[in-house]
Amino acid sequence: MGRDSAADAAFTEFAAASRARLRSTAYLLCGDWDRASDHVQEGLLRVYVAWPRLLRNGGELAYARKAVVSAFLDSRRRRSSTERPSADHQDRATGEDVAAAVADREALMTALTRLPQRQRACVVLRYFEELDVRETAAALGCSEGTVKSQTSRALASLRAMFDEASRDELVVAGEGNLPW
C-alpha cells in the first residue's frame, strides 16, 4: 500500500514548521547543534512512520517531541563511555557583548550535565519547553508522579550546586567534563 501524496505534503509542511523548535529542545538535551540535528532527524523519521495514524488522531507535535527525546535517550544508551566530542562548536554568534549571560548559561549547562539523564530531560521539558507535568510525562513515557519527583530532585541538585560554588567555579570545574 503506497503512501498518500497529500499526507506526505502535510508531513513535509509539519517537519519544516517544527524543525527549529525540536532542534532547540534537542540542543538543550545534548548541548551540540550537530547532534541535536541528528536527534531531530531520527525523531522525524519516527514521526513519518506514524504519520498516517497521527493525522487521524492528532498530537503531531507532542509525538514529535517525544520521538526527539527518545532519540536522545537512545543515543546516550548506545554511546561508548570513552567517546568524546572532538571540538567545541558554536554556530550562533551575536554582535552584543553578553559575557555575563554567556557565563551564566555555561554554568547552568555545566550544572545540567551533572544531572542524571531523566532529571535533565524533566528540567528541559518543564522549564525550557514549558510543558506541564502531564505533557512531560507523556513525552518521557512515565507517570506524572515520576516527573514531579525527578523534577524536584533535579531542582534540589541544581540549587545545591549553585549554593556550593560560584558561577565561575562551576564553569571551571566543568571544563573538559561537558559532553558537548
Residue frames relative to the residue before (quaternion, step in Angstrom):
aa qw qx qy qz dx dy dz
M 1.0000 0.0000 0.0000 0.0000 0.00 0.00 0.00
G 0.3316 -0.7702 0.5180 0.1687 3.61 -0.65 1.13
R 0.5368 -0.6155 0.4705 0.3343 3.51 -1.25 0.37
D 0.5168 -0.6327 0.4986 0.2899 3.51 -1.20 0.67
S 0.4500 -0.7067 0.4696 0.2786 3.62 -0.77 0.99
A 0.6017 0.5403 -0.3634 0.4626 3.62 1.11 -0.55
A 0.6406 0.5090 -0.3181 0.4790 3.58 1.04 -0.77
D 0.6376 0.5165 -0.3226 0.4718 3.58 1.01 -0.80
A 0.6472 0.5073 -0.3173 0.4724 3.58 0.98 -0.80
A 0.6429 0.5107 -0.3213 0.4718 3.59 1.00 -0.80
F 0.6394 0.5121 -0.3281 0.4704 3.60 0.99 -0.79
T 0.6448 0.5257 -0.3213 0.4523 3.60 0.91 -0.92
E 0.6560 0.5021 -0.3020 0.4758 3.58 0.96 -0.86
F 0.6482 0.5120 -0.3114 0.4698 3.59 0.96 -0.88
A 0.6629 0.5147 -0.3082 0.4480 3.60 0.86 -0.96
A 0.6658 0.4988 -0.3038 0.4643 3.58 0.91 -0.88
A 0.6952 0.4877 -0.2743 0.4512 3.58 0.95 -0.87
S 0.7753 0.3704 -0.1887 0.4754 3.61 1.00 -0.73
R 0.4515 0.7314 -0.4346 0.2688 3.62 1.21 -0.32
A 0.6790 0.4991 -0.3144 0.4370 3.64 0.79 -0.93
R 0.6741 0.4848 -0.3000 0.4697 3.59 0.90 -0.87
L 0.6519 0.5041 -0.3141 0.4714 3.58 0.96 -0.83
R 0.6462 0.5202 -0.3185 0.4587 3.58 1.02 -0.78
S 0.6220 0.5279 -0.3390 0.4685 3.60 1.03 -0.71
T 0.6409 0.5122 -0.3148 0.4773 3.57 0.98 -0.84
A 0.6680 0.4952 -0.3006 0.4672 3.58 0.89 -0.94
Y 0.6264 0.5363 -0.3387 0.4530 3.60 1.02 -0.76
L 0.6546 0.5102 -0.3156 0.4600 3.57 0.94 -0.85
L 0.6564 0.5009 -0.3095 0.4717 3.57 1.13 -0.58
C 0.8274 0.2555 -0.1056 0.4889 3.59 0.81 -0.98
G 0.4033 -0.7636 0.4368 0.2519 3.63 1.18 -0.38
D 0.7043 0.3806 -0.2550 0.5423 3.59 1.20 0.25
W 0.4458 -0.7256 0.4556 0.2593 3.58 -0.65 1.13
D 0.6543 0.5089 -0.3288 0.4526 3.61 0.98 -0.74
R 0.6718 0.4619 -0.3034 0.4933 3.59 0.91 -0.84
A 0.5903 0.5593 -0.3684 0.4505 3.59 1.08 -0.65
S 0.6401 0.5147 -0.3213 0.4713 3.58 0.98 -0.83
D 0.6334 0.5277 -0.3263 0.4624 3.58 1.02 -0.79
H 0.6604 0.5016 -0.3092 0.4655 3.60 0.95 -0.88
V 0.6404 0.5101 -0.3247 0.4736 3.58 1.02 -0.79
Q 0.6407 0.5174 -0.3329 0.4594 3.59 0.92 -0.84
E 0.6562 0.4964 -0.3100 0.4763 3.59 0.91 -0.90
G 0.6607 0.5087 -0.3074 0.4585 3.58 0.94 -0.87
L 0.6726 0.4866 -0.3014 0.4690 3.60 0.94 -0.83
L 0.5768 0.5519 -0.3804 0.4669 3.60 1.14 -0.50
R 0.6564 0.4997 -0.3030 0.4771 3.56 0.98 -0.86
V 0.6328 0.5215 -0.3263 0.4702 3.58 1.05 -0.76
Y 0.6387 0.5442 -0.3274 0.4344 3.58 0.95 -0.89
V 0.6402 0.5264 -0.3241 0.4560 3.56 0.99 -0.84
A 0.7512 0.3806 -0.2005 0.5007 3.57 0.99 -0.86
W 0.3671 0.7993 -0.4398 0.1811 3.60 1.27 -0.15
P 0.6619 0.4953 -0.3574 0.4346 3.67 0.72 -0.80
R 0.6579 0.4933 -0.3052 0.4803 3.58 1.01 -0.80
L 0.6454 0.5276 -0.3218 0.4489 3.58 1.00 -0.81
L 0.6232 0.5386 -0.3409 0.4531 3.58 1.03 -0.74
R 0.6728 0.4883 -0.2959 0.4704 3.57 1.03 -0.76
N 0.8007 0.3398 -0.1440 0.4718 3.58 0.91 -0.95
G 0.4408 -0.6967 0.4606 0.3289 3.61 1.18 -0.35
G 0.6527 0.5442 -0.3742 0.3713 3.56 -1.31 -0.10
E 0.1956 0.8289 -0.5069 0.1331 3.57 1.12 0.60
L 0.6946 0.4762 -0.2937 0.4521 3.61 0.80 -0.96
A 0.6400 0.5155 -0.3281 0.4658 3.60 0.95 -0.82
Y 0.6526 0.4986 -0.3101 0.4788 3.58 0.97 -0.83
A 0.6527 0.5118 -0.3152 0.4612 3.59 0.95 -0.85
R 0.6370 0.5206 -0.3269 0.4651 3.59 0.95 -0.84
K 0.6602 0.4985 -0.3014 0.4741 3.56 0.93 -0.92
A 0.6452 0.5224 -0.3212 0.4557 3.60 0.99 -0.78
V 0.6474 0.5033 -0.3174 0.4764 3.61 1.02 -0.76
V 0.6465 0.5003 -0.3199 0.4790 3.60 0.95 -0.83
S 0.6491 0.5070 -0.3145 0.4718 3.59 0.96 -0.82
A 0.6301 0.5208 -0.3353 0.4683 3.60 0.98 -0.79
F 0.6322 0.5188 -0.3249 0.4750 3.61 1.02 -0.79
L 0.6916 0.4722 -0.2881 0.4644 3.59 0.78 -1.02
D 0.6410 0.5208 -0.3249 0.4608 3.61 1.00 -0.78
S 0.6720 0.4935 -0.3102 0.4569 3.59 0.91 -0.84
R 0.6289 0.5247 -0.3375 0.4639 3.59 1.06 -0.68
R 0.6383 0.5185 -0.3328 0.4615 3.60 1.06 -0.64
R 0.7085 0.4688 -0.2544 0.4621 3.56 1.02 -0.84
R 0.5833 0.6303 -0.3685 0.3560 3.58 1.11 -0.63
S 0.4810 -0.6571 0.5040 0.2877 3.55 -0.95 0.88
S 0.5231 -0.6524 0.4474 0.3172 3.56 -1.03 0.75
T 0.6928 0.4576 -0.2840 0.4796 3.60 1.18 -0.35
E 0.5255 0.6347 -0.4149 0.3858 3.59 1.23 -0.15
R 0.0234 0.7879 -0.6136 0.0464 3.57 -0.91 0.96
P 0.5299 -0.6030 0.4753 0.3601 3.59 -1.05 0.67
S 0.4377 -0.7361 0.4583 0.2380 3.57 -1.02 0.74
A 0.8198 0.0921 -0.0372 0.5639 3.62 1.07 -0.47
D 0.4091 -0.6598 0.5713 0.2664 3.52 -1.20 0.65
H 0.0415 -0.8273 0.5597 -0.0261 3.56 -0.66 1.06
Q 0.0597 -0.7679 0.6376 0.0145 3.55 -0.86 1.00
D 0.0815 -0.8325 0.5470 0.0347 3.60 -0.54 1.08
R 0.6755 0.4181 -0.3075 0.5238 3.57 1.23 0.31
A 0.0026 0.8040 -0.5933 0.0398 3.56 -0.52 1.15
T 0.1763 -0.7613 0.6119 0.1221 3.56 -1.18 0.59
G 0.5177 -0.6452 0.4671 0.3121 3.55 -1.23 0.39
E 0.5751 0.6084 -0.3673 0.4052 3.60 1.28 -0.11
D 0.4184 -0.6386 0.5708 0.3023 3.54 -1.29 0.41
V 0.0785 0.8261 -0.5446 0.1216 3.55 -0.19 1.28
A 0.0932 0.8563 -0.5035 0.0677 3.57 1.06 0.78
A 0.6865 0.4727 -0.3042 0.4612 3.61 0.82 -0.90
A 0.6519 0.5084 -0.3206 0.4624 3.57 0.96 -0.83
V 0.6406 0.5151 -0.3196 0.4714 3.57 1.00 -0.80
A 0.6595 0.5015 -0.3092 0.4669 3.59 0.93 -0.86
D 0.6398 0.5132 -0.3217 0.4731 3.59 1.00 -0.81
R 0.6604 0.5084 -0.2993 0.4647 3.55 0.93 -0.93
E 0.6580 0.5085 -0.3120 0.4594 3.58 0.94 -0.88
A 0.6352 0.5175 -0.3258 0.4718 3.57 1.01 -0.78
L 0.6566 0.4980 -0.3078 0.4755 3.58 0.96 -0.85
M 0.6636 0.4948 -0.3120 0.4663 3.58 0.89 -0.88
T 0.6169 0.5273 -0.3402 0.4750 3.60 1.04 -0.74
A 0.6666 0.4943 -0.2989 0.4711 3.57 0.91 -0.93
L 0.6341 0.5346 -0.3348 0.4472 3.61 0.98 -0.80
T 0.6519 0.5277 -0.3286 0.4342 3.60 0.98 -0.77
R 0.6453 0.5309 -0.3194 0.4469 3.57 1.17 -0.45
L 0.5764 0.5745 -0.3777 0.4417 3.57 1.28 -0.18
P 0.5526 -0.5653 0.4772 0.3838 3.59 -1.16 0.46
Q 0.6831 -0.5340 0.3136 0.3871 3.59 -1.13 0.67
R 0.6785 0.4890 -0.3082 0.4533 3.61 0.81 -0.92
Q 0.6503 0.5023 -0.3207 0.4711 3.59 0.97 -0.82
R 0.6406 0.5138 -0.3237 0.4700 3.59 0.97 -0.84
A 0.6489 0.5132 -0.3236 0.4593 3.59 0.92 -0.86
C 0.6394 0.5197 -0.3305 0.4602 3.61 0.97 -0.79
V 0.6688 0.4941 -0.3085 0.4619 3.60 0.87 -0.91
V 0.6614 0.5067 -0.3142 0.4551 3.59 0.88 -0.91
L 0.7066 0.4561 -0.2808 0.4625 3.59 0.80 -0.94
R 0.6963 0.4776 -0.2883 0.4515 3.60 0.93 -0.84
Y 0.8332 0.2833 -0.1157 0.4605 3.59 0.73 -1.02
F 0.7077 0.3919 -0.2755 0.5192 3.60 1.11 -0.43
E 0.7286 0.3669 -0.2206 0.5346 3.59 1.04 -0.76
E 0.3148 -0.7981 0.4567 0.2355 3.56 1.34 -0.24
L 0.3011 0.7342 -0.5412 0.2782 3.55 0.95 0.92
D 0.4402 -0.6554 0.5236 0.3203 3.56 -1.14 0.50
V 0.7415 -0.4160 0.2767 0.4479 3.57 -1.30 0.14
R 0.6574 0.5224 -0.3132 0.4438 3.58 0.91 -0.91
E 0.6797 0.4869 -0.2873 0.4673 3.58 0.90 -0.94
T 0.6385 0.5180 -0.3223 0.4691 3.58 1.03 -0.77
A 0.6369 0.5199 -0.3236 0.4684 3.58 0.96 -0.83
A 0.6549 0.5018 -0.3138 0.4699 3.58 0.97 -0.82
A 0.6617 0.5116 -0.3087 0.4529 3.60 0.95 -0.84
L 0.7452 0.3907 -0.2147 0.4959 3.58 1.03 -0.75
G 0.3987 -0.7337 0.4681 0.2893 3.58 1.26 -0.21
C 0.5894 0.5345 -0.3879 0.4653 3.59 0.97 0.86
S 0.6455 -0.5213 0.3767 0.4119 3.57 -1.27 0.01
E 0.6289 -0.5270 0.4121 0.3962 3.54 -1.28 0.36
G 0.6121 0.5557 -0.3411 0.4474 3.58 1.07 -0.69
T 0.6331 0.5211 -0.3246 0.4714 3.57 1.05 -0.77
V 0.6326 0.5197 -0.3313 0.4691 3.58 0.98 -0.83
K 0.6677 0.5041 -0.3090 0.4523 3.59 0.87 -0.92
S 0.7033 0.4584 -0.2866 0.4616 3.59 0.82 -0.93
Q 0.6543 0.5026 -0.3209 0.4651 3.61 0.96 -0.80
T 0.6484 0.5072 -0.3140 0.4729 3.59 1.01 -0.81
S 0.6461 0.5209 -0.3170 0.4591 3.57 0.94 -0.87
R 0.6638 0.4904 -0.3029 0.4766 3.59 0.91 -0.89
A 0.6479 0.5247 -0.3210 0.4493 3.59 0.96 -0.86
L 0.6781 0.4852 -0.2981 0.4646 3.59 0.87 -0.91
A 0.6285 0.5171 -0.3367 0.4735 3.59 1.03 -0.73
S 0.6518 0.5062 -0.3143 0.4692 3.59 0.97 -0.81
L 0.6545 0.5067 -0.3154 0.4642 3.59 0.94 -0.86
R 0.6374 0.5198 -0.3275 0.4652 3.59 0.96 -0.86
A 0.6601 0.5091 -0.3077 0.4586 3.57 0.91 -0.91
M 0.6368 0.5280 -0.3325 0.4530 3.59 0.97 -0.82
F 0.7135 0.4431 -0.2573 0.4780 3.58 0.89 -0.92
D 0.6217 0.5251 -0.3464 0.4666 3.62 1.15 -0.51
E 0.7063 0.4847 -0.2552 0.4485 3.56 1.03 -0.84
A 0.8107 0.1490 -0.0506 0.5640 3.60 1.08 -0.62
S 0.4986 -0.6199 0.5062 0.3330 3.54 -1.21 0.52
R 0.7009 -0.4435 0.3439 0.4402 3.55 -1.30 0.24
D 0.6825 0.4924 -0.2918 0.4545 3.58 0.86 -0.97
E 0.6425 0.5167 -0.3255 0.4630 3.59 1.03 -0.76
L 0.6263 0.5289 -0.3350 0.4645 3.58 1.03 -0.74
V 0.6677 0.5041 -0.3022 0.4568 3.56 0.90 -0.93
V 0.6760 0.4832 -0.2959 0.4711 3.60 0.87 -0.96
A 0.6622 0.5090 -0.3117 0.4531 3.59 0.95 -0.85
G 0.7087 0.4673 -0.2618 0.4592 3.57 1.09 -0.66
E 0.4836 0.6802 -0.4449 0.3247 3.61 1.18 -0.31
G 0.8040 0.2327 -0.2088 0.5058 3.53 -0.87 1.01
N 0.6999 0.4511 -0.2675 0.4849 3.59 1.25 -0.32
L 0.5160 0.6538 -0.4206 0.3596 3.56 1.22 -0.20
P 0.4576 -0.6889 0.4803 0.2922 3.58 -0.99 0.74
W 0.7253 0.3743 -0.2474 0.5221 3.57 1.23 -0.11
